[in-house]
Amino acid sequence: FGPELAGLLADPAVVKAGVAIGDDMRELARLYPFKPAGMVDLGMVARAHQLTTQGLRTLAANLFGQRISKGPQCSNWSVMELNKRQVIYAATDAWIGRAIYLRMRELGMTGEAA
């Protein structure tokens, strides 16, 4: 983690979407200082539209009819090398956040044109 990734995370023109994404950005900024920009908190978008579900897993289930396994989320993420399940979970977490954001944008929920 260094200046290249920090620059991307600080770029307001690049959308970063997730649930409680501000918490993630604060933790990353502790590793390498940057000012996060371009964030869309999907939980806040869901709340603003009075959706009863606001977590990533339940939003995925409601918008796409697919449930995401949370098992690997509770594993040890401080190890030097992640196991296969952790890598798949992390990739799915990033992918589904983007997919939910795009679907919400398509539905006119984000205030941006689709």
N, C-alpha and C positions, 0 to 999 in steps of 0.2 A: 504494500500500500504506500503510495507516494504521490508526487505532484500530478502525474497524469490522471490517475483515478480521482484524486481530490478535485482537479479541474473539471472533470466530467460531472461529479456530484454537485459542484458549485455552479454549473451552467444552468441558468434559468430557462434556456431554450430546449433543454433535454428533460423530458418528463420522467420522474422517478415515482412509481406508484406502489403502494403497499398499505397494509393495515398497521397503524401506529408507526409509520415510517420515520417520524421525527425522533423516536427513541433510537432506532437503528442509526440514524445520521449522527446523533449526539455521541453514540458509542464509537463510531468510525472517526469522528472529529477528535476523539481523545488519542487515536493512533497517529493521526497526521492532521494538523489544524487546517480547517477550511470552513467556509460559511455555506451550508446547504441551501440549495435553491431548486425550483422546479418540482417540488414535491406535491403529490396528490395523495391524501390519506383516504383510502377507499372506505374505511369505517366511518369517517366523517361525512363522506358523500352519501353513504347508505343512511346515516342518521338524518341528514338534511332532507332526504326523500322519504322519511318515516318507514324505512325497511325494517322489519323485525329482526333480520339477521345482519350482523355487522362485522363478523370475523371472516378471515380469508377462507377458512374451510366451509363455513355455511354459505357465504356468498357464492363460492364455486358450485356448491350443491344446488343452490337456487337458480343461478344463472345458466349453468351448464349441465345440471343433472349428474354431476360427478363429485364423489367425496374424496378428499385428500387424506391419506393416512398421516396421523400425527405421531406415530410411534417413534420415529427417529428424532423428532424434535426434542424429546426428553433424554437423549443420549449425551455423552460427553463430547462437547464441541471444542474443548481446549487441547485435544490431542494434536500432535504434529501432523499426522496423516489421517484424514477422515476415511471412514469405511464406505463401501459402495452404497449402502442404504442412506447414509448421511449426504453423500454427493447427489444422489437421486432426489432426496428430499429438498435439498437446497436449490437444485435446478428447477424442480417442480414449483417450489415456493416463488421463485423469481418469475417463471413462465406464467403461472396462474395469476399473479398480481398484474402482469401486463395484459393478459387476456381479459380479466375482470375490468380493468381500466378501459380497454378498448370497447368492451360491451357496454359499459356505463356511458361512455362517450357517444356510442351509437344510439343509445336510448335517450340522449339529451340530458343526462344527469350531471355531467361535469362542467357544463357551461361553455364547452368548446364545440366547434363544428366537427362532425364526424368525418 
